[in-house]
C-alpha cells in the first residue's frame, strides 16, 4: 500500500461501518495483533522508530510490523487522527463480532468471571477495566446502558486489549448466565466468601452505585473492605480488588 493510499484509508475510518476500530499507538496495535485482531491498515510517522520499539518491547511482532507498517508524514498523520500518540503509530482494526463475544460469554462451564459494568459513564474507566480484565484472564467485560465499550476513547484507554477478552454491551435482561455478585456497601465482606469461576461480578458507577434493577437480580451483594468515612474506591481499583480476590490470572480468551 502506498503512502497516499494509507492516508486515504485512515481518513475514511470514521465513515466506515461500526466495525471499524481506531488503534491509537504502538501498544494498542501490539496487543491487537497478539490477540488475533484483523488489522487491515497500520501507519506510522517514523517506521524506523516503531520497529526499534518493537525490537525492544515486542520482538515477536517485529517481522509482522516491518511488513505492515506504512510510513506517512507526521503532518499527514496529524490531520488524520484526533491526536497523535507519542509513539507515532495508528492503525485500523475490525471490531470483534457480537456473535463471537456472546459465544465466549455464554460458554459453559466458564473458567473465569465476567465483569459487568452497570451503566458506566466514563469511557476512560471502561478502558481501564478492560485492561484489568484482560490481565486477570477474565472471560469478558459486559456493559449495560448507552455507552459503547468500543468507543475510540475506551479503546485508547484499553491499549488494544479489547481483543484479549470478550467486550460487549448488553441489556440487563440479556446478561450471560451465572451467579451475579453485585458490589454494594451494604453487602457481605468479599473476604468472607469465594467467588466462583462462572460468576458475574457487577460494579455500579462511583457516584450512584448499582441500579435497583441489577440489585434485584443479584444472587448476592458483596462489599470491599474500606476504612470508615472513605466514600468509595474508583471503578478500576474496585475491579482489580475483586478480581484479585477471585484469584486470577486465569486462562483468558481462547
Secondary structure, 3 states (H helix, E strand, C coil): CCHHHHHHHHHCHHHCCCCEEEEECHHHHHHHHHCCCCCCEEEECCHHHHHHHHHHHCHHHHHHHHHHEEECCHHHHHHHCCCCCCCCEEEEEECCCHHHHHHHHHCCCCCCCEEEECCCCCHHHHHHHHHHHHHHCCCEEEECCCCCCCCHHHHHHHCCHHHHCEEEECCHHHCCCCCEEEEEEEEEEHHHCCCCCCCEEEECECCCECCHHHHHHCCEEEECCCCCCCCCCCHHHHHHHHHHHHCCCCCCCC
